[in-house]
Amino acid sequence: MQFTEAASEDSIMRLLSALPKLSHLFLSVPNDVDMKIPESLSRYFNNLSGLHFTGGTSLHCDTLKSIVAHSPNLITLSIDGSPLSVDGDRFVSIAQLVSAVPVGVSLPLQTLTLGTISFDSSIDCHLQSLTTLNITPDFLDVPPHFWNTLQSSRVKLQNLTVHQGDSPLLEYLQSYSGLVSLCFDLCGFRHNDRRDSDAMADVMYRGVLPMHTESLKVLHIRTPYEGKWTLGRSQLDGILTCRCLTSLVIGVGLSEVEAPEEFNVINRLLNAVDHNILPNIRVTRLFLAYPTSARAMGDSVLLMHSAHGVRGGALLNALVKKYTCAWPSSALIDLKLSTGHLHVGHASLNTFKLGRHRVDRQWRFSLQIQTSSRNVY
């Protein structure tokens, strides 16, 4: 909404804030429009339980600070979008947004989603109730002290989405049990940046995963390049211990899809579902991971149409189509299996479903639909 008169703005905001069941406020400022949040929001919208913001570059954070300060029961805070600062060089920090909260008051935050916002000081007093943390791919790197704070404060996240797999984070995840959803988006790289390093992958599969096998339901590891983060024999061994798993998203390297059928991880994974080793699995998405030598190409669309991408994609789909069984488990029948390629910001998917062949009465996967999705999780 845009207003030409302050009185109209004030009147509309006052009426909206009076709605008796209004507890969540969603604010969206277009990235290409020079617009500020109406200051009247801070006068009337108090005692919210949820604040969700996506915004443009010209926004000042004073109004957001005021809303947060006057919402002592805030349990959901989502700040995402382009930089909040006017100059385009400095990012508003999470500490700034909670700086107006009265001394002695701790926000009961349970869900925190952060994108294009930075940390500059500890906010540990507001994290004691945190169970869900989503760090978007646009986010600046999370400093080690944040994970150290969570660990020392004994905050046990149940749902976590991050875009870096570094040592402080993995050390924190090894300090407790009970994680339900773990999503790594490792597609964003900068010069000399290897946030998907094999050493960190070893820690993840050998140290982190065993701590959460009894609770983990969602495991998504999004990486475009082959390595120890992608699905191999040892990685599958760890994944198969997570019997509560309902959703798996992971890359598969060209070397794995080229392996003979008897050694192939795709067949082994599907056999595990058929034998009820993963009795609760419902969604599996397998993305082709490119050789590390292809990093120099950079562009993910070019990779998809390269010789590696075309051949790898065809082999991956062929493996799925060749898989047969006589008496599948209910988990395998219900499985929504997808293969595809990762792109910047979205994925191309081929979705398969198990069905009985008319001629030999064997059960096989057949292609159901081809889609392009922005939400690969």
N, C-alpha and C positions, 0 to 999 in steps of 0.2 A: 504494500500500500504506500502511496505517496500523497502527501497533503500539501495544499497551498496555504492553509491557514492553521496556525497553532491551536486555535480553539477547536477546530474540527478534529484534529489529531488527538487532542486531550480528551474530548468527549467520547470518541470511538474507543480509545484505549481503556477509559474508565468503565464503559459498558461491557467490554470484553472481559476485563478482569473480574467483573461481578458475577460471571457465570459460576454457579455453585459447584460444579464438578470439574472445573478446569484445574488441572494439576500439572500438565506438561505444556511447555511453550516451545514451539518450533520456529526458528528465525532463519530466513534465507535471504542473503543479499547477493544479487547477481555480480559475478566477477567483473563484468564489463560496464557496470553502472556506478557512477560516483554518488554513492548513497550512504547515509549514516542511519543507524538504528534510531528510531524516535526516542528522544529522552523521556517522553511520558511513560514509556515501558517501565522505567525504573521507579516511577512514582506509584504505579498501580499493580504491577505484577510481583506480588510477594508470596512467600510461603509455597513456592513451587516444589514439587517432588522431582521434576525432570526439566532440564534445559538443554535444547539441541540447537546448535548454531552451525550454519555453513555460510561463508561470506566472502566478500570482495576485498580488494586491497586498500580501500580508503576508510575502512572502519576503525573508529577509536574504541577502546575496550572499556571506557568508563561506565557505559550503560550496563554492559555484561557484569562488571564488577559489582555494581549496585544491586542487580537482580540476585546474584549469588549471595551477596552479604545479607539480603533480606529473605533468604530462603534457607533457614536453619535445618529444614528437613529434606534437603536436596539429596536424592539417592542416585540420580542419573545425570551425568554431565557429558555432553558430546560437543566438542569444538573441532570443526573440520573445515577445510576449504583452502583458499589462498591466504597469503600472509595478511595478518590483521593490522600491520603497521602501515602508516602513511608513506614512509620513505622507501618501503620495499626492501630494505636491507636488514632491518632488525625485526625479529619475530616477538610477538607478545608471548610472555611466559605463563605457564600454569600458576606460578606463584603470584604473578600480578593479578590474575583473575580472582584469587581467593584472598588477596591482601586486605580487602575491606571487611572481611569477616571479623566480628568482634573477638577480642582476645579472650581465650578460655572456651570459645565455641568450636567444636569439632563437627564438621559436616559428616553425616552418615553415608558417605558415598559408597554405593555398591557396584555401579557400572560407570566406567570412565573410558571415553573414546577421544583420542587425541590425534590431530593431524595439523601439520604446519604450525606447530607451537613448541616452545622450548622450555627447558627447566633451567632455573638459575638459583634456586635455593630449595631446601627441603620443605615438603608439604606433608610430612609423615603423620601429623596429627589428624589429617583429613582422609587418611588411607586405611584406617584400622578396620573398617567394615567392607573393604573392597573385595569383590569376588570375580569381577569381569573387567578385563583391561584389553582395549583394542587400540593398537598403534597402527595408523594407516601408512601405506607406502610412501606418502608425501612427508612423513614426519622426520624431523631432524633426529640424529642419532641420540638414543637414550643414554645418558651418562651412567657410569658404573655405580655411582652413589645411590641412584634410584633403586636398583635391584638390591644393593646392600641394605638400604632402608627397609625394603619389604622383608628381607630375610631377618634382620635384627628385630623388627617389629612383629615377627611371626604372622605376617599376613599371608594367607594361603589362597592364592588365586585358584578359581575353578575353571575359568575360561580365559584364554590368552591368545591374542593375535599380534604378531610382531613381524618386523622386516629385517631383523638382524639376529644371527645366532652366535653371539660372542660369549666369552668366558664368564663375566659376571652374571649374565642372565642364566646360563646353564648351571652355574653353581647354585644360584637361587632355586632353580627348579629341582635340583637334587636334594634340597634341604627339607622337603616335606612330601607327603602323599596326598592324593585326592583330586588331581587335575582331571577335568571332564572333557575339555576341548582345548586342543593345542594346534595353532595354525602358524606356520612360518611362510612368509612371502619373501623369498630370497632373490627376486628378479631385478631389483634395483641396484645397479653398480655404478660406482664412480671410478675415476682413474686410480689404479693400483689398489682397488678395494676388492677384497675377497671375503665377504661376509658369509659365504657358503663354503668355507675352508673345510677340507677333509678332516682335519684335527678336531674341529668343533662337531662335525658329524659323528665322529667316534664317541665323543662325550655324550652326545644326544642319545644315540642308540644303546650305548653300553652303560651309561650312568643315569640319564634322565628317565628314559622309558621304563626301566624296571621299577622305579619308584611309583609309577602311576598305572601299572597294568590292571589293577583291580577296579579302577574308576574310569579310565580313558574311553570315551565314546567317539570322539572326533579327532582324527589326526590328518592334517593337511600340510604337506610340504611342497611348496611351489618353487621350483628352480628350473631354469631352462637348460642347464648344462650337466653333463654326466659327471658323477663323482660319488662320494660316499653318502651324500644326502639322498641320492636316487635309489630305486629299488634294486637290491641285489640279494644274494643268498643270506648273508649275515643280517641285513636290514629286515628281510622277511622273517627271519627267525625271531627277532625282537617283536615285530608287529603281531605275529601269531600268538604271542603270550597275552595280548590285550583282548580277552574274550568278550568284553563288553562293547567292542568297537562296532559302531553303526555306520560310520562314514570315513572313507579313506581316499585322499587325493595325493598323488605322488608321481614323480617323474620316473621314466624307465629309459635307460641308456641304450644306444644302438648295439653295444656289445651284448646286452642281455636279450634283445629281440632277435639277434642273430644266432644265439645259442641253440643247440639241438633241443628238440622237444622234451626229451627226458631230463634235461638240465635247466629248462627254461623256467624263470621265476613266475611268468604269467600263468603257465599251467599249474605250477605248484600252488599259487595263490587260489586259483579257481578250485583245485582239488581240496584245499583246506576249507573253503566255504562249503563244498559238497559234503565233506566229512564232518561238518558241524564244529570245526575248530574255531571258526568265527560265526557262531550261530545267530548273532544279531546284526550282521553287516547287511546294509540295504543299499548303500551308494558307494561305488568305486569309480574313480576317475584316474585314468592312466595317461600321462602326457609324455610325449617323446622328448627325451633330454638329449641335447646335441653334444658332440665331442668337445672337449675343452679347447681343442685347436680352432674351433669355429667362433671363439669369443671375439676374434678380430673383426668378424663380419658385423657384429653389433646388432643390427636391425633384425628383430624377431620375424618379421614378415619375409625378409630375404632368406633367413634360415629355413623357414617352412618350405620355401620353393627351391632351396638348394638341393643338391644330390643327396646329402645326408637326410634332409627333411622328407623328401619325396619317398626315398627308399625306406627310411625308418618308419614313416607313417604307414606305408603299404604292408610292411612286415608285421607291425603291431596289429593292424586290423586283421591280417591273415591269421595270426595266432589265435585271436579271439574267435574267428569264424571256424577254425579247424577243431576247436575244443568240442569234444562230445562226451556224453555220459548216458547210461541206460536208465538209471533211477535216481534223478537228482533230488537233493534235499530241498526242503521248503525255502531255506535261506538262498540257495542258488536260483531257484525259480523266481523268487521275489527280488533278486539283485538287479539294480539299475546300473549297468556297466557302460562306461564311456571311455573313448580314446580320443586323442587329439593333439593339438599344438597350442603352446602358449604364445600370446602376443602381448604387446604393451597395453595393459589395461583390460584385456579380455582374453578369451580362449575360444578356439574352434573345436567343437565337440561332435563326435559320432556316437550315438547312443544305441546300445544293443540290448536285446531282451532274449531270454532263453525260451525256446519253443520246440515242439516235437516235429521232426521231419516226417513228411507223409510217406516216403518210400521205405526207408530202413528203420523208422520208428525211434531213431536215436534223437536225443535232445541236443540242440545246437543253438548258438547265439546268432541272431540275425539283426541286421541294421534296421533300426526303427525310425531314426530322425537325425538330421544334421543341423546343428545350430551354431550360432556365434553368441557367446555369453560374456557379459561384463562381470558377472558374479561367479567366479570359478570356485568360490568356497560354498 
